[in-house]
């Protein structure tokens, strides 16, 4: 048991059963003493469990914040699959009950503000433990550790690190996309400026899609654009200070032809009309639904190239390329499996209290990747000195 952490009770509360809930929930039914699935109604929770083949293995519950709070006990683990703005209120309830918390989302300011109180209460707050963010962090830490061992942390060098992830249709369609998460979330992510490093200079794309460019992954050409703020990850990933970034960008992959296919969508986004964009999200969901026969595909490609002043060069690539099955989408597997893995480490007491991300050291990244591969999340690593 990590020092000062509240001992895990063995009960897991999985809150929400959207598109990213998959076999990770089944994994927890195998490892936790008790699992409760909270959904909008008890009937919908029962339906979600039936769809996942988990009837009788988890307890269905109708979710309201008050109902969940009433059942929380010290050492329970709350897994939030709700939209990111709802994480902080859930975490607040966890701190009050001395229950642990896990999610796959980026750390928000509201969650960060609660982290000191959580740590003081002995509560573990696990974040960024899904696909992107999550497995991408594992890949990056692993590549950086290998490159540092080969080049040396004090050797003057420059580097390029790119981390691109995308959920795309396994069989390309005219729209070049299928919604594997809420359309409103996809559209609003495109409205947020992206900051990254290019040619050694911090750059901001106010409209991320305008920075779209071809990106070749394992011989296949995709379209890639930056998203969010990549710059803080230079420090988060612990890159040696003696190395200067030529390019450092984290972003999104789309099928070739996406930029042209989405031109009418971008025209709507340019107007910045919140009401119209909310309507558009509904229209796109209806126009481009994920049919039962459709299969999704997840591609995550992280690459690191380091050029030392001495002339030495190191290159590494990590690639995850999974296609969904009739039983489970690739997105659900890639988000829920690492999240469930993190929860098992809360249950076994190996994670300390306070704010954590899926990977903060190369050693932990390596261990998690080994466990994920054993659980059926397959990937390749290629290194060239």
Beta strands, then each sheet from edge to edge (+ up, - down):
strand 1: 11-15
strand 2: 34-39
strand 3: 59-62
strand 4: 77-80
strand 5: 100-103
strand 6: 124-127
strand 7: 157-169
strand 8: 194-198
strand 9: 201-205
strand 10: 213-217
strand 11: 220-226
strand 12: 243-255
strand 13: 296-308
strand 14: 313-323
strand 15: 354-357
strand 16: 380-384
sheet 1: 3+ 2+ 1+ 4+ 5+ 6+ 15+
sheet 2: 10+ 11- 12+ 7+ 13- 14+ 16-
sheet 3: 8+ 9-
end
